Amino acid sequence: MFQPIVPDAGLASWRFLQRTYDTQFEAFSKNTILQRDADYFRENIASATTAEELVGDSRLLTVALGAFGLQDDVANRYFIQKVLEDGATNEDALAMRLSDTRYREMSEAFGFGPGEFVKTGLSTFTEAIIDRFQTNSFEVAAGQQNDAMRAALYAQRQLGDIATMSGSTDTKWFTIMGDPPLRQVFEKALNLPSSIGQIDIDQQLGIFKDRAISVFGSDDLAQFSQEDARDDVITKYILRNQIDSFGSGQSSTSIALTLLQS
């Protein structure tokens, strides 16, 4: 089984992963287990016309959850069934009340909620979920080598969509703040402590926006529709993560030399 090659935890490693991504992903996606899961999903998902039927099939559920980075919830079947059955159109739906926006995204994608259109019979839906499942599986595997690389790959994939989504600037910020991997990237890139999550959500929003103006020159997330802007935030995330990993034993000169070599 091919495992992603991640030389170390720094910026040089991230650049290497970017350069070799297509080749590495192609090799990874040929994994027999991954292909069997994809084939099973492709052949059987149309028969899952309700949330109960989906969660009742562990192999279908594994792919469905994996597509949204929620693979750790595979044992929480009742919870996932409730998320899917409530849908994502009513404000009191479970997915809408959860801070993690990935549940809402999954619920919207499947369409099991009241008055929603069930999409499991569509071939385009099936292939989109399989593609997301394989992509996320690669990111998880890269994260086993270094967690920062998983978050960086996820941000590279998701940030452009959020930048161009409809809605206000605040709505986009709330989406980032509610998506654990993206929040991780922005907290580190903006040099914010993770403890910020303990204060009022509206106060958090103000802090994120103020810091974005200071670091990026604007709090308008539409700027990340541009590739160079996305690269900038991920680079800042990787560098700050690298600095934090050095430990207190190294001098500032040693840290600077290591970063320059990267």
Residue, then its C-alpha position, 0 to 999 in steps of 0.5 A: m500500500f502506497q503511503p504519501i511521502v512527506p520528508d519532514a514538517g517544514l515548508a520545503s516538505w510542503r513544496f515537495l508535496q505540492r510538486t509531487y501531488d498528482t503522481q503521489f495521489e495517482a499511486f495512492s488511489k490505486n490502493t486495492i482497499l480504496q478501490r474496493d470501497a469505491d466500487y462498492f459505493r458505486e454499485n450500492i449507494a442508489s439503494a440507500t434512499t433513506a438515512e437509515e438505510l445509509v447508516g445501516d450499511s457500514r461500507l457505504l457509511t465509511v465512504a460517505l463520512g470519509a468524503f467529508g472528513l468525518q470518518d471518526d464518526v463511523a460508530n456514531r450511527y444514530f447521531i449521523q442518521k439524525v444529522l441526515e434526517d433533519g436535513a439542512t434547510n430548517e434552522d433547528a435542524l441538528a446539522m445547523r446547530l452544530s459548530d462543525t460545518r462539515y455536518r451541514e455540508m454532508s446533510e446538504a449533499f445527500g438530501f435526506g431532509p424534509g422536502e429535500f431531493v435525495k441524490t443517491g440515485l444520481s451518477t454525478f453525485t456518486e462519482a463526486i462523493i467517491d472523488r472526495f472520499q479518495t482525496n480526503s483519504f490521501e490527506v488523512a494518510a499524509g496527516q499520519q506523516n505530519d498533521a500540518m500537511r493534512a490541514a494544508l492540503y485540505a485548505q488548498r482544496q476547500l478555501g477557493d470554494i468558500a472564497t467564491m460562495s454566496g453570502s456575506t463576509d461574516t457568513k464566510w468567516f463563520t464557515i471557516m471558524g466552524d470547519p476544524p481543519l480550516r480554523q486550524v490553518f487560519e488560527k496559526a496563520l494569523n498567530l491566534p491561540s486555540s483558546i480563542g474558541q472559548i470566547d463568544i462567537d461574535q467576539q471571535l469573528g471580530i478578532f479573526k477579521d481584525r487580525a486578517i486586516s493586519v496580516f492580509g490587508s483585508d478581511d474580505l475572504a474573496q481574496f482567497s479565490q486567487e491562488d497566490a493568496r491561498d498559497d500565502v495563508i498556507t505558507k504562513y500556517i506552515l512556517r508558524n507551525q514549523i517555528d512552534s515545532f522547533g522548541s525552546g532549545q534553539s536560538s532565533t538565529s538557528i530558527a532563521l537559518t533553518l527557515l532560509q534553508s527551507 
